[in-house]
Amino acid sequence: MKLKWKRELFGMALVLSIGVLFLVSGCSTPAVSKPQEAITPQKAGAATQQQAKVTPSKAPPTSSLEALQKGKAAGGPLRDVNFDFDRYDLRPDAREILKGHVAWLKANPQVRVEIEGHCDERGTNEYNLALGIKRANSVKRYLVDLGISAGRLSAVSYGEELPLCKEQNEICWAKNRRAHFAIKTTPTN
């Protein structure tokens, strides 16, 4: 009987300790960063030429998840491409953006790219995760068709979990339906 009481007391103390550690470590909210300037088609060519000189090791975090964890806006030399509601096929404007990305990728053979599929908040979590991976794979297939090695590209889905915009309207939802490009360095052997 005395041993059972000691185990229960130890268990409660352990739970309490973990709770205190969690509270002490805190959960800070990420800082809101200033939105980046939109790149118009006229600026895209000049931006791509300038970005060709960016080295991946000096680039800011470009994964949406890394950016969220660090409280920064996800950035990088490759622009996001957007999708229509409930679709994963590439729009004509997305194909043009991706053709520009091919030039950058060919000029920077030392990098690999993780393609993130994102969705708006409508639909179930499971549905949006599946749609996100279809979007990422659609972009990956197109880049491979244009000559980029499949070994340099990976696909991941964040579904609706990492939105750019949190308002509940079509303008905001359209921003969240995207493929984002996280630049990674090629592992050295």
HUSUL-V896641 format. One record per residue. N is the residue number from 1. RES is the residue in one small letter. SS is DSSP state (2 for helix, 1 for strand, 0 for the rest). BURIAL is + if it has 9 or more other ideal C-beta (glycine too) atoms within 8 Angstrom, else -. Layout:
# HUSUL-V896641
N | RES | SS | BURIAL
N | RES | SS | BURIAL
This chain:
# HUSUL-V896641
1 | m | 0 | -
2 | k | 2 | -
3 | l | 2 | -
4 | k | 2 | -
5 | w | 2 | -
6 | k | 2 | -
7 | r | 2 | -
8 | e | 2 | -
9 | l | 2 | -
10 | f | 2 | -
11 | g | 2 | -
12 | m | 2 | -
13 | a | 2 | -
14 | l | 2 | -
15 | v | 2 | -
16 | l | 2 | -
17 | s | 2 | -
18 | i | 2 | -
19 | g | 2 | -
20 | v | 2 | -
21 | l | 2 | -
22 | f | 2 | -
23 | l | 2 | -
24 | v | 2 | -
25 | s | 2 | -
26 | g | 0 | -
27 | c | 0 | -
28 | s | 0 | -
29 | t | 0 | -
30 | p | 0 | +
31 | a | 0 | -
32 | v | 0 | -
33 | s | 0 | -
34 | k | 0 | -
35 | p | 0 | -
36 | q | 0 | -
37 | e | 0 | -
38 | a | 0 | -
39 | i | 0 | -
40 | t | 0 | -
41 | p | 2 | -
42 | q | 2 | -
43 | k | 2 | -
44 | a | 2 | +
45 | g | 2 | -
46 | a | 2 | -
47 | a | 2 | +
48 | t | 2 | +
49 | q | 2 | -
50 | q | 2 | -
51 | q | 2 | +
52 | a | 0 | +
53 | k | 0 | -
54 | v | 0 | +
55 | t | 0 | -
56 | p | 2 | +
57 | s | 2 | -
58 | k | 2 | -
59 | a | 0 | +
60 | p | 0 | -
61 | p | 0 | -
62 | t | 0 | +
63 | s | 0 | +
64 | s | 2 | +
65 | l | 2 | -
66 | e | 2 | +
67 | a | 2 | +
68 | l | 2 | +
69 | q | 2 | -
70 | k | 2 | -
71 | g | 0 | -
72 | k | 0 | +
73 | a | 0 | -
74 | a | 0 | +
75 | g | 0 | +
76 | g | 0 | +
77 | p | 0 | +
78 | l | 0 | +
79 | r | 0 | +
80 | d | 0 | -
81 | v | 1 | +
82 | n | 1 | +
83 | f | 0 | +
84 | d | 0 | -
85 | f | 0 | -
86 | d | 0 | -
87 | r | 0 | -
88 | y | 0 | +
89 | d | 0 | -
90 | l | 0 | +
91 | r | 0 | +
92 | p | 2 | -
93 | d | 2 | -
94 | a | 2 | +
95 | r | 2 | +
96 | e | 2 | -
97 | i | 2 | +
98 | l | 2 | +
99 | k | 2 | +
100 | g | 2 | +
101 | h | 2 | +
102 | v | 2 | +
103 | a | 2 | +
104 | w | 2 | +
105 | l | 2 | +
106 | k | 2 | +
107 | a | 2 | -
108 | n | 0 | +
109 | p | 0 | -
110 | q | 0 | -
111 | v | 1 | +
112 | r | 1 | +
113 | v | 1 | +
114 | e | 1 | +
115 | i | 1 | +
116 | e | 1 | +
117 | g | 1 | +
118 | h | 1 | +
119 | c | 0 | +
120 | d | 0 | +
121 | e | 0 | +
122 | r | 0 | -
123 | g | 0 | +
124 | t | 0 | -
125 | n | 2 | -
126 | e | 2 | -
127 | y | 2 | -
128 | n | 2 | +
129 | l | 2 | +
130 | a | 2 | +
131 | l | 2 | +
132 | g | 2 | +
133 | i | 2 | +
134 | k | 2 | +
135 | r | 2 | +
136 | a | 2 | +
137 | n | 2 | +
138 | s | 2 | +
139 | v | 2 | +
140 | k | 2 | +
141 | r | 2 | -
142 | y | 2 | +
143 | l | 2 | +
144 | v | 2 | +
145 | d | 2 | -
146 | l | 0 | +
147 | g | 0 | -
148 | i | 0 | +
149 | s | 0 | -
150 | a | 2 | -
151 | g | 2 | -
152 | r | 2 | +
153 | l | 1 | +
154 | s | 1 | -
155 | a | 1 | +
156 | v | 1 | +
157 | s | 1 | +
158 | y | 1 | +
159 | g | 1 | +
160 | e | 0 | +
161 | e | 0 | -
162 | l | 0 | -
163 | p | 0 | +
164 | l | 0 | -
165 | c | 0 | +
166 | k | 0 | -
167 | e | 0 | -
168 | q | 0 | -
169 | n | 0 | -
170 | e | 2 | -
171 | i | 2 | -
172 | c | 2 | +
173 | w | 2 | +
174 | a | 2 | +
175 | k | 2 | +
176 | n | 2 | +
177 | r | 0 | +
178 | r | 1 | +
179 | a | 1 | +
180 | h | 1 | +
181 | f | 1 | +
182 | a | 1 | +
183 | i | 1 | +
184 | k | 1 | +
185 | t | 1 | +
186 | t | 0 | -
187 | p | 0 | -
188 | t | 0 | -
189 | n | 0 | -
